[in-house]
Amino acid sequence: MDYKKLHFDTLQIHAGLDKSDPTCSRGIGIHPTAAYRFPTCDYAAGLFELSQPGNIYTRLQNPTTSAYEERIAALYGGSGALAVSSGMSAILIAVTALASQGDNIVASPYLYGGTYNQFRHTLQRLGIEVRIADTPSPESFAALIDGRTRAIFVESMGNPTCAVPDLDGIGRLAAKHHVPFIVDNTFGAGGYLCNPFEWGANIIVDSATKWINGHGTAMGGIIVDGGNFDWTGVGAVDAPSEGYHGLNLWKSFGNQAFIVKCRVDGLRDLGACPSPFDSYLMLLGLETLSLRVRHQVQSTRRLAEFLRDCGKAKTVSFVGFENHPSHANAARYFRFGSSAVLNVELKGDIDSTVRFVESLQLAAHMTMIGDSITVVTHPASTTHKQLSEADLVHAGVTPTLLRISLGLEDVEDIIADFGQAFVKAGL
Ligand SMILES: Cc1ncc(COP(=O)(O)O)c(C=O)c1O
């Protein structure tokens, strides 16, 4: 099937289906197996030296997961994808595929709290320096790049601030310095709202736990290779692989070299593979991705307008509003110029904010986004709790800030729920 000719709504259902499956099943089978039989020793030897494609062990690949990976690669227009067990492991595998002790990566200041911790603590312990830019402008990134910079890392829309960096400008900067540009596109909803490959990204990571799964039923992460980076001379990819008898991945796998490396080194050594059942849930979630996101984006605007006009909010931060600092970038890089998440700073203090959250009856208080249930999160006491006060300010998190991720309910019921919670909170 020529995926390039099909639209997103079609690909999310058809890509990865095996029409030659002798069972003629409409659904994709779940393969609950850890290992695979080798018909001959020669065949097995070919698998192990990477000259023969096929299944060895589910830590490396699984037929259900392969179908899911094919669908994701088609949706993003990438050369290949790798499914892993969480968004955090996608980031860890992608970054450590490129950077080693003594190297550095340059990252956006607007990052998910978990990513910030991984960068500041775990990568640092591994000897990888993470240089956080002062602002998300290309100039701030440029000032930090040197000869040991192995990647530039941004979120297409920062969690929770919804800051959208100048993807095009940063992509050009990365290309100028011949440094791979990694974009965490979790808020880009599996490529439906934003596809960073159109703006110079070379590698995409995405927490599939969110919009891809869409129902809060499984953890997952994906890495997608844009197949658009020239790895010539980049030691991590264009060099003899010690684990594979000196095989050069760039020369052997061309535009899939990076994703092959993530699989054969990253998954092999770090072991963060998805379960086949979870891959099935992701495939099921993907079938309705664009429909869900269209509903959520509409509801987000409606709730944002309600919050702006209801008198209970100090600020309403929604990229669809002209006063949002990232409005222009969102309009350029995100479909509908919008997101399915908004932030509100309530009037009152941290205590009334907590009372409000605890009074909600429909919206759930969780650390989650992209779910079919509307979620309200209080970052200062949850996702960003580990950050110092200075880092909190840097990340734009204040005591009464709430992050809201719209679900699939009728938004008028969510508005009524907010109304009764405002009364109970004394706001
Ligand atoms: C932007 C972003 N990246 C990465 C992650 C981590 O993903 P996971 O929770 O699937 O490990 C999250 C989680 O919320 C996120 O919002």
The ligand as a Tripos MOL2 file, in Angstrom:
@<TRIPOS>MOLECULE
LIG
   16    16     1     0     0
SMALL
NO_CHARGES

@<TRIPOS>ATOM
      1 C1          5.6290   16.0410   26.8050 C.3       1 LIG1
      2 C2          5.8070   14.7440   27.5260 C.ar      1 LIG1
      3 N1          6.8620   13.9790   27.2260 N.ar      1 LIG1
      4 C3          7.0630   12.7990   27.8340 C.ar      1 LIG1
      5 C4          6.2170   12.3430   28.8170 C.ar      1 LIG1
      6 C5          6.4760   11.0440   29.4870 C.3       1 LIG1
      7 O1          5.6420   10.0630   28.9660 O.3       1 LIG1
      8 P1          5.2360    8.7490   29.8160 P.3       1 LIG1
      9 O2          4.4030    9.2270   30.9550 O.co2     1 LIG1
     10 O3          4.4910    7.9320   28.8120 O.co2     1 LIG1
     11 O4          6.4910    8.1030   30.2650 O.co2     1 LIG1
     12 C6          5.1000   13.1110   29.1460 C.ar      1 LIG1
     13 C7          4.1670   12.6600   30.1870 C.2       1 LIG1
     14 O5          3.2570   13.3550   30.5480 O.2       1 LIG1
     15 C8          4.8880   14.3450   28.4800 C.ar      1 LIG1
     16 O6          3.8380   15.1350   28.7600 O.3       1 LIG1
@<TRIPOS>BOND
     1     1     2 1
     2     2     3 ar
     3     2    15 ar
     4     3     4 ar
     5     4     5 ar
     6     5     6 1
     7     5    12 ar
     8     6     7 1
     9     7     8 1
    10     8     9 2
    11     8    10 1
    12     8    11 1
    13    12    13 1
    14    12    15 ar
    15    13    14 2
    16    15    16 1
@<TRIPOS>SUBSTRUCTURE
     1 LIG1         1 GROUP 0 **** ****
